[in-house]
Amino acid sequence: PAGRTIPEWFGVQAGRSASAVAVSCEGRRWSYREVDEASNRLARWLIGRGVGRRARVGLLMERSAEAVIAVLGVLKAGAAYVPMDPGLPAGRVEFMLADAAPAAVIVSAGLRPRLGEFAGVVADVDDPVIRQQPAAGVAGPSADDVAHVIYTSGTTGVPKGVAVTHRNVTQLFEALAGDGLLSAGQVWSQCHSLAFDFSVWEIWG
């Protein structure tokens, strides 16, 4: 996958194993085809609202299959996702919104009030308007575009957003693939907050 983007890498797997389970959560399972199509719909919805390459999109969501689909949808739109843990204090969320200046924020049901005075585009991940978008693929980002901006804890000062490119992510997994750590049939748990960088390993591994 070196030189590829995360959506391209995912697309290879989706083409190879379309009906295989990609994500399971709380008793429900999504196939690679279902994740691919759902994330395409979200990407198209975002692009239709002016979100594209080099934009940032906030994610204020709990861990869930919908969160994984939202991450992929943001990446397919060409944007970078900025995860914000719903458990963070209001002041920290406000700081991240002001510092990252996302063009849009995707929220889980009931979390919109946590955005305070944010004036950008806001989408509920379960909005039926998103599900009505076409499921066909989109152009997507380049390997050197930023995939995510994850903030440091700020325990030693002001939190800082660390930007990581698609190339950085896919090269990590290419290196591991040769060691036999990544193989078909494995199940990976996703137990860390999206706002913690270990979640990147959990989702894409």
C-alpha positions as CSV (number, residue, x, y, z in Angstrom):
1,P,0.0,0.0,0.0
2,A,3.0,2.4,0.0
3,G,2.0,5.5,-2.0
4,R,-1.6,4.6,-1.8
5,T,-4.3,6.4,0.2
6,I,-6.4,4.8,2.9
7,P,-9.5,4.7,0.7
8,E,-7.6,3.1,-2.1
9,W,-6.2,0.5,0.3
10,F,-9.7,-0.1,1.6
11,G,-11.1,-0.4,-1.9
12,V,-8.7,-3.2,-2.7
13,Q,-9.9,-5.2,0.2
14,A,-13.6,-4.3,-0.5
15,G,-13.1,-5.6,-4.1
16,R,-11.5,-8.8,-2.9
17,S,-13.9,-9.6,-0.1
18,A,-17.1,-7.5,-0.7
19,S,-19.4,-9.8,1.3
20,A,-17.0,-10.4,4.2
21,V,-17.6,-8.8,7.6
22,A,-15.7,-5.5,7.8
23,V,-17.1,-4.1,11.1
24,S,-19.3,-5.5,13.8
25,C,-20.7,-3.6,16.7
26,E,-23.5,-4.3,19.3
27,G,-24.8,-7.3,17.5
28,R,-24.8,-5.8,14.0
29,R,-22.4,-6.5,11.1
30,W,-21.5,-4.5,8.1
31,S,-19.9,-6.1,5.0
32,Y,-17.0,-4.4,3.2
33,R,-19.5,-3.5,0.4
34,E,-21.9,-1.9,2.9
35,V,-19.1,0.1,4.6
36,D,-17.8,1.1,1.1
37,E,-21.2,2.3,-0.1
38,A,-22.2,4.0,3.2
39,S,-18.9,5.9,3.3
40,N,-19.3,6.9,-0.4
41,R,-22.7,8.4,0.5
42,L,-21.2,10.5,3.3
43,A,-18.3,11.6,1.1
44,R,-20.8,12.8,-1.6
45,W,-22.8,14.6,1.0
46,L,-19.7,16.4,2.3
47,I,-18.5,17.3,-1.2
48,G,-21.9,18.7,-2.0
49,R,-21.4,21.1,0.9
50,G,-18.0,22.3,-0.3
51,V,-15.9,19.9,1.7
52,G,-13.0,18.6,-0.3
53,R,-9.2,18.1,-0.4
54,R,-7.2,19.7,2.4
55,A,-10.3,20.6,4.4
56,R,-10.8,19.3,7.9
57,V,-13.9,17.6,9.3
58,G,-14.5,17.2,13.0
59,L,-15.9,14.0,14.4
60,L,-17.7,14.2,17.7
61,M,-18.7,10.6,18.1
62,E,-18.5,7.6,20.4
63,R,-16.8,4.4,19.3
64,S,-19.1,2.6,16.9
65,A,-19.3,1.1,13.4
66,E,-20.9,4.4,12.3
67,A,-17.8,6.2,13.5
68,V,-15.5,4.0,11.4
69,I,-17.8,4.6,8.4
70,A,-17.7,8.4,9.1
71,V,-13.9,8.3,9.2
72,L,-13.7,6.6,5.8
73,G,-16.3,8.9,4.3
74,V,-14.3,12.0,5.4
75,L,-11.2,10.5,3.9
76,K,-12.9,9.7,0.6
77,A,-14.1,13.3,0.4
78,G,-10.4,14.2,0.4
79,A,-10.6,15.8,3.8
80,A,-8.8,15.1,7.1
81,Y,-10.8,14.0,10.1
82,V,-10.3,15.7,13.5
83,P,-11.6,13.4,16.2
84,M,-13.0,14.9,19.4
85,D,-13.9,12.6,22.3
86,P,-17.5,13.3,23.6
87,G,-16.1,12.9,27.1
88,L,-13.8,15.9,26.9
89,P,-14.7,19.0,28.8
90,A,-16.6,21.7,26.9
91,G,-13.6,24.0,26.9
92,R,-11.4,21.5,25.3
93,V,-13.9,20.8,22.5
94,E,-14.3,24.6,21.9
95,F,-10.5,24.9,21.7
96,M,-10.2,22.2,19.2
97,L,-13.0,23.6,17.0
98,A,-11.3,27.0,17.1
99,D,-7.8,25.7,16.5
100,A,-8.6,23.2,13.7
101,A,-11.3,25.3,12.1
102,P,-13.1,22.4,10.5
103,A,-15.3,23.0,7.5
104,A,-17.9,20.6,9.0
105,V,-18.5,18.4,12.0
106,I,-20.2,15.0,12.1
107,V,-21.9,14.1,15.4
108,S,-23.6,11.2,16.9
109,A,-27.2,11.6,17.9
110,G,-27.7,14.0,20.8
111,L,-24.1,15.5,20.7
112,R,-24.8,18.6,18.6
113,P,-25.2,20.8,21.7
114,R,-21.6,20.0,22.6
115,L,-20.5,22.1,19.6
116,G,-21.4,25.4,21.3
117,E,-21.1,28.4,19.0
118,F,-19.7,26.4,16.1
119,A,-21.1,28.0,12.9
120,G,-20.0,25.6,10.3
121,V,-21.8,22.7,8.6
122,V,-23.0,20.1,11.1
123,A,-24.3,16.6,10.2
124,D,-25.9,13.9,12.3
125,V,-24.3,10.7,11.2
126,D,-27.8,9.1,11.0
127,D,-29.3,11.9,8.9
128,P,-31.5,10.2,6.3
129,V,-30.5,12.8,3.7
130,I,-27.0,11.3,3.8
131,R,-28.4,7.8,3.1
132,Q,-30.2,9.1,0.0
133,Q,-26.9,10.1,-1.7
134,P,-25.5,7.9,-4.5
135,A,-23.3,5.1,-3.4
136,A,-20.8,5.4,-6.4
137,G,-17.2,6.1,-5.5
138,V,-15.5,9.5,-5.6
139,A,-12.1,10.7,-6.7
140,G,-10.6,10.9,-3.2
141,P,-7.3,12.3,-1.8
142,S,-3.7,11.9,-2.8
143,A,-1.1,9.9,-0.7
144,D,0.4,13.1,0.5
145,D,-2.8,14.7,1.7
146,V,-3.4,14.7,5.5
147,A,-5.6,11.9,6.7
148,H,-6.1,13.0,10.3
149,V,-5.3,15.6,12.8
150,I,-5.2,14.2,16.3
151,Y,-4.5,16.4,19.3
152,T,-2.0,15.8,22.0
153,S,-3.2,15.5,25.6
154,G,-1.9,19.0,26.5
155,T,-0.6,17.8,29.8
156,T,2.7,19.6,29.3
157,G,1.2,22.7,27.7
158,V,-1.4,23.7,25.1
159,P,-2.7,20.7,23.1
160,K,-1.2,20.5,19.6
161,G,-2.8,19.0,16.5
162,V,-0.6,16.4,14.8
163,A,-1.2,16.0,11.1
164,V,-0.5,12.6,9.5
165,T,-0.7,11.8,5.8
166,H,-2.2,8.9,4.1
167,R,1.2,7.8,3.0
168,N,2.4,7.7,6.6
169,V,-0.5,5.4,7.6
170,T,-0.3,3.0,4.6
171,Q,3.5,2.7,4.9
172,L,3.1,1.6,8.6
173,F,0.8,-1.3,7.6
174,E,2.9,-2.2,4.6
175,A,5.9,-2.7,6.9
176,L,3.8,-4.9,9.3
177,A,2.4,-7.0,6.5
178,G,5.8,-8.5,5.7
179,D,6.0,-9.7,9.3
180,G,2.9,-11.8,9.1
181,L,1.1,-9.7,11.7
182,L,-1.7,-8.8,9.3
183,S,-3.5,-11.7,7.7
184,A,-6.9,-12.6,6.5
185,G,-9.4,-13.9,9.0
186,Q,-8.1,-11.9,12.0
187,V,-10.5,-9.8,14.1
188,W,-9.2,-6.6,15.6
189,S,-10.8,-4.8,18.6
190,Q,-11.4,-1.1,18.4
191,C,-11.4,-0.1,22.1
192,H,-9.6,3.3,22.2
193,S,-11.1,6.7,21.6
194,L,-10.9,8.0,18.1
195,A,-9.1,11.0,19.6
196,F,-6.2,8.7,20.6
197,D,-3.8,7.8,17.8
198,F,-3.8,4.1,18.7
199,S,-7.3,4.0,17.2
200,V,-5.7,4.4,13.8
201,W,-3.9,1.1,14.2
202,E,-7.1,-0.6,15.5
203,I,-9.3,0.6,12.7
204,W,-7.1,0.0,9.7
205,G,-5.1,-3.1,10.9
